[in-house]
Amino acid sequence: MDPAGPEDLKLLAQGVRSFVEAELQPHEALVERLDAVPDELFREIQRKALAAGFYALNMPEEHGGGGLTSPERAVAEIEFGRVSRALGVICNRPAPILKACVGDQIETYLRPTIRGERWECFALTEPGAGSDARAIITKAVGDGDDYIINGTKQFITLAMRADYIITFAVTGVEDTPRGPRKRITAFLVDKGTPGITVTPLDVLSNRGMKSCIISFDDVRVPGRNILGAEGGGFAIAKTWIFSGRVMLAANCVGLAERAMGIAAQWANTRVAFGKPIGQFQGTSFKLADMATEIHATRLMVFDAAAKMQDGTITQREASQVNLFGSEMVGRVTDNALQILGGMGVTKDLPLERFWRDARVERIWEGTSEIHRDIISKDVLREFSA
């Protein structure tokens, strides 16, 4: 399915897709088998992405990034969705929150990350605080010009590869009209700092892109490593959260299109009862539903991306595109696997992996239940008496 829109967006999509197909997809079976990306392969892909201009596409041009607008990034993320995340993530699109770097943070963290010299991970989620981010209990206590951090983060992507950790911690409590509220602050924490332990987790989806537990035991961090303002971490985190939800849906479009293509090719060639199975409505209607839902998600992604660019996107809109896209890719991969029947669950074809990988999309940028809660509350407010 070719991208719609201006010619420059089509050229961007074609360029990223060619890179993904030539440099990333050939390694999927290896990564699936090893449940890891070998270091040499990781660095090779990173070098090629930098040389091709497909690295740090979302970062400002003045710091060496690609400078893509939100709609342009959505186009690129659809194409990166066509490959396993363990490989696609190597073409790093750093957390947008890093744009808040100031002073020497720019040379120490932002620019080296854009150049591929350093790698970041985003540590907000905790064992007792997932969708409810304000429930975090990791604390950072002032000690002179430093802060001492204690706590545990969980499900932190690629923390084992990270050079530094964007860490969210409670630095106090303030009174608000709604009662006491935690002051949450973001810190740039070098992973080599004493007191940090990283433990990979085994999970169902996205083999090779490890989620990790990070433990902080009296970790001393200079006050100059606060990202943004003290107590302002949650406010700047929203830029990452909204972006993550929209771009997740974009990735889901790419994965769903790839799954639909495999299923349609199979339906055209697999013969049963004397004719291709695509001629049976039980199969063809599945393909019709796939195409319709993928198209709808694509339109939602571009609408949300345009509003992100304008600074007008709402929490409800970010949740709607995340909810629809994540559930869409679950249905598409499940139906694609069903069309292939027994072959769909074999490891000879990638559909069983697509099906597994799609499952986490309904969880990690906010569960479907959380998104429905956000959306419904907004609808009720809109139509209140």
KEMAR-544904 format. One line per field, with one value per residue (C-alpha): residue number from 1; residue in three letters; chain; x negated, y negated, z. Coordinates in steps of 0.25 Angstrom, whole numbers, plus 5000, padded with zeros to 4 digits. Layout:
<nodes>
i c(NUM_...) .
aa c(Ala_...) .
ch c(A_...) .
c1 c(X_...) .
c2 c(Y_...) .
c3 c(Z_...) .
</nodes>
This chain:
<nodes>
i c(1_2_3_4_5_6_7_8_9_10_11_12_13_14_15_16_17_18_19_20_21_22_23_24_25_26_27_28_29_30_31_32_33_34_35_36_37_38_39_40_41_42_43_44_45_46_47_48_49_50_51_52_53_54_55_56_57_58_59_60_61_62_63_64_65_66_67_68_69_70_71_72_73_74_75_76_77_78_79_80_81_82_83_84_85_86_87_88_89_90_91_92_93_94_95_96_97_98_99_100_101_102_103_104_105_106_107_108_109_110_111_112_113_114_115_116_117_118_119_120_121_122_123_124_125_126_127_128_129_130_131_132_133_134_135_136_137_138_139_140_141_142_143_144_145_146_147_148_149_150_151_152_153_154_155_156_157_158_159_160_161_162_163_164_165_166_167_168_169_170_171_172_173_174_175_176_177_178_179_180_181_182_183_184_185_186_187_188_189_190_191_192_193_194_195_196_197_198_199_200_201_202_203_204_205_206_207_208_209_210_211_212_213_214_215_216_217_218_219_220_221_222_223_224_225_226_227_228_229_230_231_232_233_234_235_236_237_238_239_240_241_242_243_244_245_246_247_248_249_250_251_252_253_254_255_256_257_258_259_260_261_262_263_264_265_266_267_268_269_270_271_272_273_274_275_276_277_278_279_280_281_282_283_284_285_286_287_288_289_290_291_292_293_294_295_296_297_298_299_300_301_302_303_304_305_306_307_308_309_310_311_312_313_314_315_316_317_318_319_320_321_322_323_324_325_326_327_328_329_330_331_332_333_334_335_336_337_338_339_340_341_342_343_344_345_346_347_348_349_350_351_352_353_354_355_356_357_358_359_360_361_362_363_364_365_366_367_368_369_370_371_372_373_374_375_376_377_378_379_380_381_382_383_384_385) .
aa c(Met_Asp_Pro_Ala_Gly_Pro_Glu_Asp_Leu_Lys_Leu_Leu_Ala_Gln_Gly_Val_Arg_Ser_Phe_Val_Glu_Ala_Glu_Leu_Gln_Pro_His_Glu_Ala_Leu_Val_Glu_Arg_Leu_Asp_Ala_Val_Pro_Asp_Glu_Leu_Phe_Arg_Glu_Ile_Gln_Arg_Lys_Ala_Leu_Ala_Ala_Gly_Phe_Tyr_Ala_Leu_Asn_Met_Pro_Glu_Glu_His_Gly_Gly_Gly_Gly_Leu_Thr_Ser_Pro_Glu_Arg_Ala_Val_Ala_Glu_Ile_Glu_Phe_Gly_Arg_Val_Ser_Arg_Ala_Leu_Gly_Val_Ile_Cys_Asn_Arg_Pro_Ala_Pro_Ile_Leu_Lys_Ala_Cys_Val_Gly_Asp_Gln_Ile_Glu_Thr_Tyr_Leu_Arg_Pro_Thr_Ile_Arg_Gly_Glu_Arg_Trp_Glu_Cys_Phe_Ala_Leu_Thr_Glu_Pro_Gly_Ala_Gly_Ser_Asp_Ala_Arg_Ala_Ile_Ile_Thr_Lys_Ala_Val_Gly_Asp_Gly_Asp_Asp_Tyr_Ile_Ile_Asn_Gly_Thr_Lys_Gln_Phe_Ile_Thr_Leu_Ala_Met_Arg_Ala_Asp_Tyr_Ile_Ile_Thr_Phe_Ala_Val_Thr_Gly_Val_Glu_Asp_Thr_Pro_Arg_Gly_Pro_Arg_Lys_Arg_Ile_Thr_Ala_Phe_Leu_Val_Asp_Lys_Gly_Thr_Pro_Gly_Ile_Thr_Val_Thr_Pro_Leu_Asp_Val_Leu_Ser_Asn_Arg_Gly_Met_Lys_Ser_Cys_Ile_Ile_Ser_Phe_Asp_Asp_Val_Arg_Val_Pro_Gly_Arg_Asn_Ile_Leu_Gly_Ala_Glu_Gly_Gly_Gly_Phe_Ala_Ile_Ala_Lys_Thr_Trp_Ile_Phe_Ser_Gly_Arg_Val_Met_Leu_Ala_Ala_Asn_Cys_Val_Gly_Leu_Ala_Glu_Arg_Ala_Met_Gly_Ile_Ala_Ala_Gln_Trp_Ala_Asn_Thr_Arg_Val_Ala_Phe_Gly_Lys_Pro_Ile_Gly_Gln_Phe_Gln_Gly_Thr_Ser_Phe_Lys_Leu_Ala_Asp_Met_Ala_Thr_Glu_Ile_His_Ala_Thr_Arg_Leu_Met_Val_Phe_Asp_Ala_Ala_Ala_Lys_Met_Gln_Asp_Gly_Thr_Ile_Thr_Gln_Arg_Glu_Ala_Ser_Gln_Val_Asn_Leu_Phe_Gly_Ser_Glu_Met_Val_Gly_Arg_Val_Thr_Asp_Asn_Ala_Leu_Gln_Ile_Leu_Gly_Gly_Met_Gly_Val_Thr_Lys_Asp_Leu_Pro_Leu_Glu_Arg_Phe_Trp_Arg_Asp_Ala_Arg_Val_Glu_Arg_Ile_Trp_Glu_Gly_Thr_Ser_Glu_Ile_His_Arg_Asp_Ile_Ile_Ser_Lys_Asp_Val_Leu_Arg_Glu_Phe_Ser_Ala) .
ch c(A_A_A_A_A_A_A_A_A_A_A_A_A_A_A_A_A_A_A_A_A_A_A_A_A_A_A_A_A_A_A_A_A_A_A_A_A_A_A_A_A_A_A_A_A_A_A_A_A_A_A_A_A_A_A_A_A_A_A_A_A_A_A_A_A_A_A_A_A_A_A_A_A_A_A_A_A_A_A_A_A_A_A_A_A_A_A_A_A_A_A_A_A_A_A_A_A_A_A_A_A_A_A_A_A_A_A_A_A_A_A_A_A_A_A_A_A_A_A_A_A_A_A_A_A_A_A_A_A_A_A_A_A_A_A_A_A_A_A_A_A_A_A_A_A_A_A_A_A_A_A_A_A_A_A_A_A_A_A_A_A_A_A_A_A_A_A_A_A_A_A_A_A_A_A_A_A_A_A_A_A_A_A_A_A_A_A_A_A_A_A_A_A_A_A_A_A_A_A_A_A_A_A_A_A_A_A_A_A_A_A_A_A_A_A_A_A_A_A_A_A_A_A_A_A_A_A_A_A_A_A_A_A_A_A_A_A_A_A_A_A_A_A_A_A_A_A_A_A_A_A_A_A_A_A_A_A_A_A_A_A_A_A_A_A_A_A_A_A_A_A_A_A_A_A_A_A_A_A_A_A_A_A_A_A_A_A_A_A_A_A_A_A_A_A_A_A_A_A_A_A_A_A_A_A_A_A_A_A_A_A_A_A_A_A_A_A_A_A_A_A_A_A_A_A_A_A_A_A_A_A_A_A_A_A_A_A_A_A_A_A_A_A_A_A_A_A_A_A_A_A_A_A_A_A_A_A_A_A_A_A_A_A_A_A_A_A_A_A_A_A_A_A_A_A_A_A_A_A_A_A_A_A_A_A) .
c1 c(5000_4993_4993_5003_4999_4989_4977_4967_4974_4975_4960_4957_4966_4959_4945_4948_4955_4943_4934_4942_4944_4929_4922_4931_4941_4930_4926_4939_4938_4924_4929_4941_4933_4922_4932_4922_4915_4900_4892_4885_4898_4903_4892_4892_4907_4904_4893_4902_4913_4905_4898_4912_4918_4928_4923_4929_4939_4947_4936_4934_4925_4917_4912_4909_4923_4932_4941_4954_4967_4977_4985_4971_4967_4981_4978_4964_4970_4980_4968_4960_4972_4969_4957_4956_4954_4941_4935_4943_4940_4925_4928_4930_4941_4937_4947_4953_4951_4936_4940_4941_4926_4919_4905_4894_4905_4906_4891_4891_4904_4912_4902_4894_4908_4911_4898_4899_4888_4897_4910_4922_4933_4946_4949_4962_4970_4968_4973_4985_4986_4989_5001_5002_4989_4992_4991_4976_4968_4954_4948_4938_4933_4925_4911_4904_4902_4906_4918_4918_4927_4933_4943_4947_4951_4957_4959_4949_4946_4931_4926_4914_4909_4912_4900_4910_4924_4935_4939_4952_4952_4960_4953_4964_4979_4987_5001_5010_5025_5027_5019_5004_4997_4983_4973_4967_4953_4946_4931_4920_4913_4900_4902_4888_4891_4889_4901_4908_4912_4918_4925_4932_4945_4951_4963_4973_4972_4960_4949_4935_4941_4939_4948_4940_4941_4932_4929_4924_4917_4912_4908_4902_4906_4902_4913_4908_4913_4928_4935_4944_4948_4949_4963_4965_4962_4977_4980_4968_4971_4984_4977_4971_4984_4992_4982_4980_4995_4996_4984_4987_5000_4991_4982_4995_4999_4986_4987_5001_4998_4987_4996_5008_4998_4994_5008_5013_5002_5005_5020_5017_5008_5013_5024_5035_5047_5042_5040_5031_5036_5037_5049_5056_5063_5058_5044_5047_5055_5044_5035_5046_5046_5031_5030_5041_5036_5021_5026_5034_5022_5013_5023_5023_5008_5007_5018_5011_4997_5002_5008_4995_4988_4997_4997_5012_5013_5021_5019_5032_5027_5014_5021_5031_5020_5012_5025_5030_5016_5012_5025_5025_5011_5016_5028_5020_5009_5018_5027_5014_5010_5023_5023_5010_5016_5005_4994_4997_4992_4979_4966_4964_4972_4972_4987_4986_4975_4984_4995_4987_4981_4994_4999_4991_4996_5009_5000_4987_4992_5003_5013_5026_5034_5026_5028_5043_5044_5037_5046_5059_5056_5054_5067_5075_5069_5072_5087_5088_5101) .
c2 c(5000_4987_4975_4964_4949_4940_4945_4942_4951_4962_4961_4962_4974_4981_4978_4983_4995_4999_4997_5006_5017_5017_5015_5019_5030_5040_5041_5044_5059_5058_5048_5057_5069_5063_5054_5043_5034_5037_5025_5025_5025_5014_5005_5009_5005_4992_4988_4991_4983_4971_4971_4972_4961_4970_4968_4959_4954_4948_4939_4924_4921_4911_4922_4932_4939_4942_4930_4938_4931_4940_4944_4947_4956_4963_4967_4972_4980_4987_4992_4996_5004_5014_5020_5026_5015_5021_5017_5004_4998_4998_4986_4979_4968_4963_4959_4945_4941_4940_4927_4921_4922_4909_4904_4915_4926_4923_4927_4938_4945_4939_4938_4951_4958_4952_4956_4970_4969_4971_4978_4974_4982_4976_4980_4976_4990_4997_5010_5003_4992_4995_4987_4979_4972_4962_4975_4976_4977_4976_4964_4954_4947_4934_4935_4922_4920_4934_4944_4958_4967_4980_4989_4999_4997_5008_5011_5001_5004_5007_5002_5012_5005_4991_4981_4973_4974_4963_4966_4960_4959_4952_4940_4935_4933_4920_4916_4914_4911_4926_4929_4933_4937_4943_4934_4943_4939_4944_4947_4951_4962_4969_4984_4986_4978_4987_4993_4996_5011_5015_5028_5033_5039_5050_5046_5051_5040_5034_5044_5037_5024_5026_5020_5019_5016_5004_5003_4991_4992_4979_4974_4960_4951_4936_4926_4920_4934_4930_4930_4918_4912_4919_4924_4922_4936_4941_4928_4931_4946_4943_4939_4953_4960_4953_4955_4970_4973_4967_4973_4987_4986_4983_4995_5003_4999_5004_5017_5019_5016_5026_5037_5034_5035_5049_5053_5048_5055_5068_5066_5064_5077_5087_5096_5103_5110_5106_5091_5081_5079_5064_5067_5072_5061_5066_5062_5050_5043_5044_5037_5026_5023_5023_5013_5004_5004_5001_4990_4984_4985_4978_4966_4965_4965_4954_4946_4948_4945_4932_4928_4931_4922_4911_4913_4916_4931_4934_4946_4952_4951_4958_4969_4971_4973_4982_4991_4992_4995_5005_5013_5012_5019_5030_5033_5032_5042_5051_5052_5053_5065_5071_5070_5077_5088_5098_5091_5078_5084_5090_5083_5084_5072_5059_5058_5065_5055_5043_5049_5050_5036_5029_5034_5024_5012_5012_5011_5003_4989_4990_5002_5002_5000_4988_4982_4985_4979_4966_4965_4968_4958_4947_4951_4950_4936_4931_4935_4932_4924) .
c3 c(5000_4995_5004_5001_5001_4995_4987_4997_5007_4997_4994_5009_5011_4999_5004_5018_5013_5003_5015_5024_5013_5009_5023_5034_5029_5025_5040_5046_5046_5053_5064_5066_5068_5077_5085_5083_5073_5072_5076_5062_5055_5064_5061_5046_5045_5053_5043_5031_5037_5040_5026_5020_5028_5035_5049_5059_5049_5060_5066_5063_5051_5058_5067_5055_5055_5043_5047_5042_5045_5053_5040_5033_5045_5044_5030_5034_5046_5037_5029_5042_5046_5035_5042_5056_5066_5071_5058_5055_5068_5064_5055_5068_5069_5083_5093_5090_5104_5101_5094_5108_5109_5112_5115_5116_5115_5100_5098_5108_5105_5093_5082_5085_5085_5071_5066_5071_5081_5093_5095_5105_5111_5117_5132_5137_5139_5152_5158_5165_5155_5140_5134_5147_5145_5157_5166_5164_5178_5173_5181_5179_5192_5191_5197_5195_5180_5178_5179_5184_5176_5182_5175_5164_5150_5141_5127_5122_5108_5104_5118_5116_5104_5110_5113_5122_5127_5127_5141_5147_5162_5173_5179_5189_5191_5188_5192_5180_5180_5178_5190_5192_5179_5177_5170_5159_5154_5142_5143_5133_5140_5135_5135_5140_5153_5165_5171_5158_5154_5141_5140_5126_5126_5117_5111_5100_5089_5082_5084_5083_5089_5103_5114_5127_5142_5147_5162_5168_5182_5187_5173_5174_5163_5161_5162_5148_5142_5145_5131_5130_5144_5158_5159_5144_5140_5138_5129_5120_5120_5113_5100_5100_5104_5093_5083_5087_5086_5072_5066_5072_5064_5052_5054_5055_5041_5036_5043_5039_5024_5024_5030_5021_5009_5013_5015_5002_4994_5001_4998_4983_4982_4993_4986_4993_4988_4974_4975_4982_4996_4994_4986_4998_5006_5019_5014_5005_5015_5025_5015_5013_5028_5029_5018_5023_5037_5033_5024_5036_5045_5035_5034_5049_5050_5040_5047_5060_5055_5049_5062_5069_5059_5062_5077_5078_5080_5093_5102_5097_5082_5086_5093_5082_5071_5081_5085_5070_5064_5075_5074_5059_5058_5067_5059_5046_5050_5056_5044_5035_5043_5042_5026_5026_5035_5040_5033_5040_5053_5048_5049_5034_5032_5041_5044_5057_5061_5056_5064_5077_5075_5073_5086_5094_5086_5095_5107_5107_5103_5112_5113_5105_5117_5122_5108_5108_5122_5117_5105_5112_5123_5112_5105_5118_5121_5107_5108_5123_5127) .
</nodes>
